[in-house]
Amino acid sequence: MDRFTGMAVFVKAVELGSFRAAGDALQMSPQFVGKHIQALEQHLGVRLLHRTTRRQSLTDFGRAYVERARLILADLEQAEQLAAEARAVPSGRLRINAPVSFGIHSLAPLLPGYMQAHPQVEVELTTSNRAVDLVDEGYDAVFRVGVLQDSGLIARALAPYRLVACASPAYLQAHASALATPADLQRHECLGFAHTELRTHWGFDGPEGRVTVPVHSRLVADHGEPLVHAALAGLGIILQPLDAVQHALADGRLVEVLPGYRVPSRPLHLVYAPDRRVTPKLRSFIDFAIAHFGPQ
């Protein structure tokens, strides 16, 4: 007889106190309950129960075995639940939040592919540069750029978020001030990103290590897109995510400045609430995010 079935029958008989009660619960005869337990004892080579015509009691080994059997059966049930979830079709509404530039330039172009692969999932995407409250605001998953606070949430590390400093050729031609080191930025118009340190200070890694310089911003915005438009119009230098400016860099409308220095990348994570059983829709999106934005 199946060993796990015998184990489950034995545990049920102990919990309910008799073969008859266990048989009623398991929809089998008391005699068949007894056969399962006898087969288990024969396999183990040790008696589990003292049985008389009126009552049954656990042997010393039976008391130890039933506790271990409960743990094994609980682990088996959890493993089977995981398998069932893996077979389940992702479905339902998936609420996601992402920083504006990342959401528009990196995530949004790939979402149609995710939705085509999972036609029963409905996606609600919001973009915001504020730190939304994942639990209170009802999000399934949130992309976050920057160092994470200890929030008790689960965070999956993605590839670092790259930034680049650039300006239009027209701006660089009209402003002849030297631009060889980060310190030279103090003589230029630097378009600031509100609500972060990038509003007033920009950092770079170069031959002398990490340097941070104060910058002047005549235009400050809380989204990167207005700053990109301003830079394209020749209003100043911007420090923005690579994915927001890569097309303009590729066709020459923007030019990277300070090529001998690298802007420190920022951590990027996918964050979701801790749960013993991640829903199929969330699991499918986590796999999607890791596949497209993961460290590798």
N, C-alpha and C positions, 0 to 999 in steps of 0.2 A: 504493500500500500504506500501511497505518497507520504513521504516523511513530514512535509509541512502540513498536510491535511491532518495527519495523526497528531502533530503538535498542537494544531488549532483545536482539535476535538478534545484533547487532554486538558488544555487551558480552560475551555468552555465547561467541561465537566467539573473542574475544580471550582470555577467561579460560581456555578449554579448549584453545586452540591450533590448532584446525582446524575447517573447515566440517562435516566428518563428525561430530566429537565434539559440536559444538553441535547438529547435527541429531538425533543420538541423544538428547541431553538434552531437546530441545524437541519431539521426536516429529515431525520433518519431514525431508525428504530434503536431502542436502548441496546439491543444485541449488537448492532453494527457499531455503535459507539464503543462498546466493550472490545470488539475485534480491532478497531483502530488503536486503542490504547495498548492492547496486548501485542500488536505488531510493533508498536513503538518501543515497548519494553524489551521485546526480543531483539530489536535492532540495537538498542543501547546495552543490553545485557545486564540491566539493573531494574529492580522493581520500583515503580513510581507510586503505587497505591497499595495500601492494605485494604483488602475487600472482604466483607462478610455478607451474609444474606440480608442484613439490615442496614449496614452503613459502610462507608469508605473513608479512609483517612490517608493523608500523604505520608510517605516514608521521608526520612531525613533527606535522602537524595531527591525525592519528588518535590520537597519544598524549595530546594535550591534550583532544581531544573525548571519549575514553573515560572520563577521570576525571570530567569534567563530566556525562557521561551517567549514570554510576553514581549521582551525587548526585541527579540528576533522577528516576531510577527509584526510588531509596530514598524520596524525598519522595512520589512517586506511590503507592508501596505503603503508606506511612503514612496518606496521605489516604484510600485505599480501606479501610484497617482502621478508620479513624474512621467512615466511612460504614457499614461492616458493624456496628460497635458501636451506631451510632445506630438501625439497624434491629432490633437484637437485643432480645428481650423481657426486661425486668428479671426476674431470678429468683434464688432462693437466700435464705440467712439473712442479714439485715442487723442488725448489732449497733450500738446507739446508746446513748450516755450523755448525761444532761442534769442540770443542777442541779435540786434537788427541786421548788422552787416553779415554776420554768419548765416542768419536765417534766410536773407535775401539771396546772397551770392553763392553760398555753399550748399545749404540744405534744400532750398526750394527747387533748384534744378533737378535734384535727385528724387524728390518725393513722388513724382508721377510713376517712376519705376517701382518704388515700394508699393504704391497703391495698386498698380497693375498686377504685382505679384501676390497681393492680398486683397482681392476684390471685396471681401466682406468687412474690411476695416474702414471706418470713416475717420478722417484726420481733421482735427481742428488745430491749426498752427497759429500762435500769436508770437510777435516779435517785440522785444522790449529790452532796453539797456538797464533797467532796474532789476534788483534781485527779487524775483517773485517768490512767494511762499508756496512751495510745491504742494504741501498737504492742505493748507487752508484754502488755497485757490483751486484745488481740484485737478492738478496736472498729473498726468501719468509719468512724464519724463521731462526734464529740463536740461538744456545745454548751458553750461556756465564757463565763462572765460575768467581766468585769474585764480589766485590762491583761494581755496575753499576754507570756509569756517567749519569747525567741528559741529555738525548739525544732527548727527545720528542717521543721516541718509546714506544710501549706497551710492558710491561714485565710481564710474568706470573711466579710467584715463584714456583720452584720445590723443591724437598727434598734437604737439604744441601749436599754438595759434601764432602765425608769423605776422610781423608788422614791418612796414617799410616806409621810409621818408622819401618824399618825391615832390616835384613841382613841374609846372609847364615850362617848355622851352621859352615861351614869351616872358614869363616871370624872370627866369634866369638871365635872359638877355637884357631885361630892363633894370635889373638890380646887380650892379657890377661888384658889390662887396664880395670879398673872398669867402669861399665856402669849402675850406679844406679840412677843418676839424669841427667837432660839435660845438665848441666855444664860439665859432663864427655865427652860429644860429642866432645869437643875441643881437646881431645887427640886421636880422631879416624878419619879415612877417611870417609868423608861424601860426597856422590856424588851429585853434585849440578844441579839444574834445571835452565837453562838459562832464561833470560828476566823476572824473577820475583824475589821477595825478598828471595825465597827459594835457590837462588844461594849462598847467603852469611850468611843468618840468618834463624834459625828455631825456631818456637814458640810452646809452650806446655802449657796445663792447668794441674795443679797438686794441691797438698795440700796447697802450698803457693800461689796459684793463677796463673795468666798468667806470664810465663817467656819466654824470647827470648834470644837465645845464638848464638854467631858467630860460623860458621862452616868453615872448610877447605875443598875445593873440588879440588882434583887432576884431576878429570874428570867432565866436565860440558857438558850438552847436552840440546838442545831445544825441545826434545821429551822425553817422559818418557820411551819408549821401550828400547833405548840403556842403560839407567840407570838400568832398571830391569835386562837386560842381564849381565851387569857388576856386579850387586849385586849377581846374581846367580853364577857368576864365582868367588866370594869371594873377589871382589875388594874394597868393602866398604859398608857403610850403606846408604840406600835411604829413602827419604820421598816422597811417591807417593800416588796417589789415590787408595783407597781400591779395586776398580774394576779392577785395573791393576795388582794387586798382590794377589788377594784372592785365586786363584787356587794354586799358589806357597806356600801360607801360609797353605792352607788346606792339601797339601801333604808333608809338612815339608821341602821343598826346601828353604823356607825363614822362618825366625822366627821374630815375633814382638819384638822390643826392648823397654825398658822403659814402661813396661805394667802398671805401676802406674801413668802414665801421658797420657793425651789424646791430640792428635793434633787437634787444632781448625778446625772445618769444615768450608767450604767456601760456600757462597751463589751460587746457580745455578738457572738460569732463562732461559726461552724460550722467545725470543724477536722477535717482528714483527712490521711492520709499522702500524701506526694508519689509520683506514679506517672505514667508517660508515658501509660498507657491506663487511665482510670478505668472500672471495670466498669459495665455498664448499670444494675444495681441501685443503686450509689452515685450515679451520675449522676442517676437519677430522683429520689433523695432530696435531692440538692443542689438540683435545680430546684424541688422541693417546698418546701424550707426558704427559698430565696430568694423564691419567690412569696408565701409567707405571712409571713415574718419579715424580709424584705430591707429595705434602707435606704429604699426607696421605698414 
